[in-house]
Amino acid sequence: MFYVSTRDKSVHITASGAIAQGISKEGGLFVPSSLPKFSPEDFLKMASMNYRQRAITVLTPFLNDFTAEEIDSCVNGAYCGTFDQDEPAPMVSVKDNLNVLELWHGPTCAFKDLALQLLPFLLTVSAKKSSDVKKIVILVATSGDTGKAALEGFCDVDGTEIIVFYPSNGVSPMQKLQMDTQKGNNVHVFAIEGNFDDAQNGVKKLFTDPEMIQKLNDAGLQFSSANSINWGRLAPQIVYYVSAYCDLLSKHTPIPEDGINVVVPTGNFGNILAAY
């Protein structure tokens, strides 16, 4: 499996290249050239696995140039000791065929912890594989949750700097305090005038600014992203939807022939895309 740009199908790179760059040079998003296929038997096998084992199973076909040892190290580094009872995404039955996937058991209580605890590990491995860059500079635009989760995930991670931009009047007082008081020698937080779209558009402009890119190259730096524009952020979110389906199977809940309905509270569409 390789990755192509949504704006230039001639761009054809590995998983590590897509994760390290975050976004294509012409501004397109990196997406898989194809999607892996899992059989009913595969899902039944995953039904008896824990979350980390399911994550390894789902992520392996997406990470085409990672070794099995690297994937295992990334997944276990992200999900061991960082979530309540080491259960990142438990499924709770409400009634009949209604179930709730709990995604708030991580260090910041945001569903984005599920991806942003894993992304630093994926990015660190990717950077070593794909370039001679000395340091990755993570740019993040946030409307609240992503910023704190990303800061927590990348705090003091070697070879990275993280810069978070949030709309000054567009986040809750608690979210503002979480970001402004974040500890770490490699973290930088800025409030901007405007809304989230202004922050996101500004970040995308930086990614494609030739002068800025040249300055980074001269300094041995490279931009990447922790937003959903980075496939390394989106892929871990796919895992918890597969895991939810496997939990339903393991509980012997009758699965309708036409599948299940997933209801997702979503903001910038990354979460529901992962479900799709």
C-alpha angles and dihedrals in degrees: 000000000000134000130245132192119251087224100042119029090190088072105096119173143154127262092257091052092050093048095045094049096039093196132029119259093250092050100263124134121246112241131172116270086224139001124244118250121226121194126218086257091055091054092049090053091050090049089072094046130091121243095267092052091049090050091053091048094050098041098045097079090046094052098063098171099038119101120233088249092053093050091047091050093048095048096045092044090055101042105033114092097352102086131055110279087347088282105125098180116018120181117226123197113227101178139322106332095346116108134170123217106215110216099166102085096099131099095276098033090238124123087234090073087078089067102025095056089056100039096071090056093047091046095049091053091043094052091055092050102042109040151004091245114144095211140010117224110208115210117198132183113194143181089197120291100055094054098058094038091051093046090051093048097048098036108135093346106158117249095020141097120190125206119188125194120193133173107258094222097029104076133064120262089249093052090048091052092047092055099037093052097044112136124218139104093241102045127105126179128192131183113212135197109249136038135297093276089057090053093047093047090049092052092049090051090054090053092056101036107117094204092050092046090052091051090051093049091050090053095045093249134129132195121233134163140233093196123101088269085081113080089213087066096046100046095063089052090058088060097065093053091051088046091052091053090049091051089055089051093048091052090054090238108165107255111210115237090243092054132241135306117241118202112198128185098216138180116177094013100250093110096051090044088058089051091050 
